[in-house]
Amino acid sequence: MRHVNADDLERLEPLLRDLRTIDSLRERRPGTFTRRSRAFLHFHADGDELLADVRLGEEFERHPATTETQRAELLRAIKSALKGT
């Protein structure tokens, strides 16, 4: 497993565009987001699979982010978690 590279980020671009519109998130470097100066979201690749490590609660959770459906579910979970805080 590795951190994503430029090709992986291109595959994630539609999701990244959506994440960039969320006011409480800041993209510190491509594909790496913080919230209130605390690490919040980054991505990994494992072969062809893309995975997101996201802090929806106190700890990071790993979520699949390979397919469009998985990315939509991830975005919903992020928005829901941020709404509750």
CNS distance restraints for C-alpha pairs under 8 A (distance, minus, plus):
assign (resid   1 and name CA) (resid  44 and name CA) 6.67 0.50 0.50
assign (resid   1 and name CA) (resid  45 and name CA) 5.79 0.50 0.50
assign (resid   1 and name CA) (resid  46 and name CA) 4.62 0.50 0.50
assign (resid   1 and name CA) (resid  47 and name CA) 7.55 0.50 0.50
assign (resid   2 and name CA) (resid  44 and name CA) 5.47 0.50 0.50
assign (resid   2 and name CA) (resid  45 and name CA) 5.45 0.50 0.50
assign (resid   2 and name CA) (resid  46 and name CA) 6.58 0.50 0.50
assign (resid   3 and name CA) (resid  43 and name CA) 6.14 0.50 0.50
assign (resid   3 and name CA) (resid  44 and name CA) 4.30 0.50 0.50
assign (resid   3 and name CA) (resid  45 and name CA) 6.00 0.50 0.50
assign (resid   4 and name CA) (resid   8 and name CA) 5.49 0.50 0.50
assign (resid   4 and name CA) (resid   9 and name CA) 6.55 0.50 0.50
assign (resid   4 and name CA) (resid  43 and name CA) 5.92 0.50 0.50
assign (resid   4 and name CA) (resid  44 and name CA) 5.03 0.50 0.50
assign (resid   4 and name CA) (resid  45 and name CA) 5.48 0.50 0.50
assign (resid   4 and name CA) (resid  50 and name CA) 7.99 0.50 0.50
assign (resid   5 and name CA) (resid   9 and name CA) 6.23 0.50 0.50
assign (resid   6 and name CA) (resid  10 and name CA) 6.28 0.50 0.50
assign (resid   7 and name CA) (resid  11 and name CA) 6.62 0.50 0.50
assign (resid   8 and name CA) (resid  12 and name CA) 6.45 0.50 0.50
assign (resid   8 and name CA) (resid  45 and name CA) 7.49 0.50 0.50
assign (resid   8 and name CA) (resid  50 and name CA) 7.66 0.50 0.50
assign (resid   9 and name CA) (resid  13 and name CA) 6.01 0.50 0.50
assign (resid   9 and name CA) (resid  30 and name CA) 7.59 0.50 0.50
assign (resid   9 and name CA) (resid  31 and name CA) 6.75 0.50 0.50
assign (resid  12 and name CA) (resid  16 and name CA) 6.09 0.50 0.50
assign (resid  13 and name CA) (resid  17 and name CA) 6.03 0.50 0.50
assign (resid  14 and name CA) (resid  18 and name CA) 6.54 0.50 0.50
assign (resid  15 and name CA) (resid  19 and name CA) 6.21 0.50 0.50
assign (resid  15 and name CA) (resid  71 and name CA) 6.59 0.50 0.50
assign (resid  15 and name CA) (resid  72 and name CA) 7.84 0.50 0.50
assign (resid  15 and name CA) (resid  75 and name CA) 7.51 0.50 0.50
assign (resid  16 and name CA) (resid  20 and name CA) 6.10 0.50 0.50
assign (resid  16 and name CA) (resid  31 and name CA) 6.88 0.50 0.50
assign (resid  17 and name CA) (resid  21 and name CA) 6.81 0.50 0.50
assign (resid  18 and name CA) (resid  22 and name CA) 7.27 0.50 0.50
assign (resid  19 and name CA) (resid  25 and name CA) 7.41 0.50 0.50
assign (resid  19 and name CA) (resid  75 and name CA) 7.60 0.50 0.50
assign (resid  20 and name CA) (resid  25 and name CA) 7.06 0.50 0.50
assign (resid  20 and name CA) (resid  26 and name CA) 7.25 0.50 0.50
assign (resid  20 and name CA) (resid  27 and name CA) 7.07 0.50 0.50
assign (resid  24 and name CA) (resid  35 and name CA) 6.01 0.50 0.50
assign (resid  24 and name CA) (resid  36 and name CA) 7.39 0.50 0.50
assign (resid  25 and name CA) (resid  33 and name CA) 6.18 0.50 0.50
assign (resid  25 and name CA) (resid  34 and name CA) 5.72 0.50 0.50
assign (resid  25 and name CA) (resid  35 and name CA) 4.99 0.50 0.50
assign (resid  25 and name CA) (resid  36 and name CA) 7.76 0.50 0.50
assign (resid  26 and name CA) (resid  33 and name CA) 5.31 0.50 0.50
assign (resid  26 and name CA) (resid  34 and name CA) 5.29 0.50 0.50
assign (resid  26 and name CA) (resid  35 and name CA) 6.42 0.50 0.50
assign (resid  27 and name CA) (resid  31 and name CA) 6.79 0.50 0.50
assign (resid  27 and name CA) (resid  32 and name CA) 5.59 0.50 0.50
assign (resid  27 and name CA) (resid  33 and name CA) 4.33 0.50 0.50
assign (resid  27 and name CA) (resid  34 and name CA) 6.48 0.50 0.50
assign (resid  28 and name CA) (resid  32 and name CA) 5.89 0.50 0.50
assign (resid  28 and name CA) (resid  33 and name CA) 5.82 0.50 0.50
assign (resid  28 and name CA) (resid  34 and name CA) 6.86 0.50 0.50
assign (resid  29 and name CA) (resid  33 and name CA) 7.42 0.50 0.50
assign (resid  31 and name CA) (resid  41 and name CA) 7.81 0.50 0.50
assign (resid  31 and name CA) (resid  42 and name CA) 5.86 0.50 0.50
assign (resid  31 and name CA) (resid  43 and name CA) 6.62 0.50 0.50
assign (resid  32 and name CA) (resid  40 and name CA) 7.84 0.50 0.50
assign (resid  32 and name CA) (resid  41 and name CA) 5.76 0.50 0.50
assign (resid  32 and name CA) (resid  42 and name CA) 4.56 0.50 0.50
assign (resid  32 and name CA) (resid  43 and name CA) 7.29 0.50 0.50
assign (resid  33 and name CA) (resid  39 and name CA) 6.46 0.50 0.50
assign (resid  33 and name CA) (resid  40 and name CA) 5.60 0.50 0.50
assign (resid  33 and name CA) (resid  41 and name CA) 5.03 0.50 0.50
assign (resid  33 and name CA) (resid  42 and name CA) 6.44 0.50 0.50
assign (resid  34 and name CA) (resid  38 and name CA) 5.24 0.50 0.50
assign (resid  34 and name CA) (resid  39 and name CA) 4.45 0.50 0.50
assign (resid  34 and name CA) (resid  40 and name CA) 4.68 0.50 0.50
assign (resid  34 and name CA) (resid  41 and name CA) 6.66 0.50 0.50
assign (resid  35 and name CA) (resid  39 and name CA) 6.45 0.50 0.50
assign (resid  35 and name CA) (resid  40 and name CA) 5.79 0.50 0.50
assign (resid  39 and name CA) (resid  55 and name CA) 7.76 0.50 0.50
assign (resid  40 and name CA) (resid  54 and name CA) 5.59 0.50 0.50
assign (resid  40 and name CA) (resid  55 and name CA) 5.12 0.50 0.50
assign (resid  40 and name CA) (resid  56 and name CA) 7.94 0.50 0.50
assign (resid  40 and name CA) (resid  60 and name CA) 7.88 0.50 0.50
assign (resid  41 and name CA) (resid  52 and name CA) 6.83 0.50 0.50
assign (resid  41 and name CA) (resid  53 and name CA) 5.60 0.50 0.50
assign (resid  41 and name CA) (resid  54 and name CA) 4.38 0.50 0.50
assign (resid  41 and name CA) (resid  55 and name CA) 6.51 0.50 0.50
assign (resid  42 and name CA) (resid  52 and name CA) 5.83 0.50 0.50
assign (resid  42 and name CA) (resid  53 and name CA) 5.48 0.50 0.50
assign (resid  42 and name CA) (resid  54 and name CA) 6.72 0.50 0.50
assign (resid  43 and name CA) (resid  50 and name CA) 7.02 0.50 0.50
assign (resid  43 and name CA) (resid  51 and name CA) 5.59 0.50 0.50
assign (resid  43 and name CA) (resid  52 and name CA) 4.45 0.50 0.50
assign (resid  43 and name CA) (resid  53 and name CA) 6.02 0.50 0.50
assign (resid  44 and name CA) (resid  50 and name CA) 5.87 0.50 0.50
assign (resid  44 and name CA) (resid  51 and name CA) 5.10 0.50 0.50
assign (resid  44 and name CA) (resid  52 and name CA) 6.29 0.50 0.50
assign (resid  44 and name CA) (resid  53 and name CA) 7.66 0.50 0.50
assign (resid  45 and name CA) (resid  49 and name CA) 5.65 0.50 0.50
assign (resid  45 and name CA) (resid  50 and name CA) 4.60 0.50 0.50
assign (resid  45 and name CA) (resid  51 and name CA) 6.09 0.50 0.50
assign (resid  46 and name CA) (resid  50 and name CA) 6.44 0.50 0.50
assign (resid  46 and name CA) (resid  51 and name CA) 7.70 0.50 0.50
assign (resid  48 and name CA) (resid  66 and name CA) 7.88 0.50 0.50
assign (resid  49 and name CA) (resid  64 and name CA) 7.66 0.50 0.50
assign (resid  49 and name CA) (resid  65 and name CA) 7.52 0.50 0.50
assign (resid  49 and name CA) (resid  66 and name CA) 5.48 0.50 0.50
assign (resid  50 and name CA) (resid  64 and name CA) 6.27 0.50 0.50
assign (resid  50 and name CA) (resid  65 and name CA) 5.09 0.50 0.50
assign (resid  50 and name CA) (resid  66 and name CA) 4.72 0.50 0.50
assign (resid  51 and name CA) (resid  62 and name CA) 6.54 0.50 0.50
assign (resid  51 and name CA) (resid  63 and name CA) 5.63 0.50 0.50
assign (resid  51 and name CA) (resid  64 and name CA) 4.57 0.50 0.50
assign (resid  51 and name CA) (resid  65 and name CA) 5.00 0.50 0.50
assign (resid  51 and name CA) (resid  66 and name CA) 6.91 0.50 0.50
assign (resid  52 and name CA) (resid  61 and name CA) 7.94 0.50 0.50
assign (resid  52 and name CA) (resid  62 and name CA) 5.54 0.50 0.50
assign (resid  52 and name CA) (resid  63 and name CA) 5.09 0.50 0.50
assign (resid  52 and name CA) (resid  64 and name CA) 6.21 0.50 0.50
assign (resid  52 and name CA) (resid  65 and name CA) 6.13 0.50 0.50
assign (resid  53 and name CA) (resid  60 and name CA) 5.77 0.50 0.50
assign (resid  53 and name CA) (resid  61 and name CA) 5.43 0.50 0.50
assign (resid  53 and name CA) (resid  62 and name CA) 4.50 0.50 0.50
assign (resid  53 and name CA) (resid  63 and name CA) 6.39 0.50 0.50
assign (resid  54 and name CA) (resid  60 and name CA) 5.10 0.50 0.50
assign (resid  54 and name CA) (resid  61 and name CA) 5.39 0.50 0.50
assign (resid  54 and name CA) (resid  62 and name CA) 6.48 0.50 0.50
assign (resid  54 and name CA) (resid  63 and name CA) 7.54 0.50 0.50
assign (resid  55 and name CA) (resid  59 and name CA) 5.50 0.50 0.50
assign (resid  55 and name CA) (resid  60 and name CA) 4.24 0.50 0.50
assign (resid  55 and name CA) (resid  61 and name CA) 6.13 0.50 0.50
assign (resid  56 and name CA) (resid  60 and name CA) 6.97 0.50 0.50
assign (resid  56 and name CA) (resid  61 and name CA) 7.20 0.50 0.50
assign (resid  56 and name CA) (resid  77 and name CA) 7.74 0.50 0.50
assign (resid  56 and name CA) (resid  78 and name CA) 6.64 0.50 0.50
assign (resid  56 and name CA) (resid  81 and name CA) 5.72 0.50 0.50
assign (resid  56 and name CA) (resid  82 and name CA) 7.89 0.50 0.50
assign (resid  57 and name CA) (resid  81 and name CA) 7.64 0.50 0.50
assign (resid  63 and name CA) (resid  74 and name CA) 7.05 0.50 0.50
assign (resid  64 and name CA) (resid  70 and name CA) 6.07 0.50 0.50
assign (resid  64 and name CA) (resid  71 and name CA) 7.55 0.50 0.50
assign (resid  64 and name CA) (resid  74 and name CA) 7.95 0.50 0.50
assign (resid  65 and name CA) (resid  70 and name CA) 5.12 0.50 0.50
assign (resid  65 and name CA) (resid  71 and name CA) 4.91 0.50 0.50
assign (resid  65 and name CA) (resid  74 and name CA) 7.24 0.50 0.50
assign (resid  66 and name CA) (resid  70 and name CA) 6.42 0.50 0.50
assign (resid  66 and name CA) (resid  71 and name CA) 6.97 0.50 0.50
assign (resid  67 and name CA) (resid  71 and name CA) 6.24 0.50 0.50
assign (resid  68 and name CA) (resid  72 and name CA) 6.15 0.50 0.50
assign (resid  69 and name CA) (resid  73 and name CA) 6.25 0.50 0.50
assign (resid  70 and name CA) (resid  74 and name CA) 6.15 0.50 0.50
assign (resid  71 and name CA) (resid  75 and name CA) 6.14 0.50 0.50
assign (resid  72 and name CA) (resid  76 and name CA) 6.24 0.50 0.50
assign (resid  73 and name CA) (resid  77 and name CA) 6.20 0.50 0.50
assign (resid  74 and name CA) (resid  78 and name CA) 6.18 0.50 0.50
assign (resid  75 and name CA) (resid  79 and name CA) 6.16 0.50 0.50
assign (resid  76 and name CA) (resid  80 and name CA) 6.03 0.50 0.50
assign (resid  77 and name CA) (resid  81 and name CA) 6.07 0.50 0.50
assign (resid  78 and name CA) (resid  82 and name CA) 6.13 0.50 0.50
assign (resid  79 and name CA) (resid  83 and name CA) 6.02 0.50 0.50
assign (resid  80 and name CA) (resid  84 and name CA) 6.48 0.50 0.50
assign (resid  81 and name CA) (resid  85 and name CA) 6.95 0.50 0.50
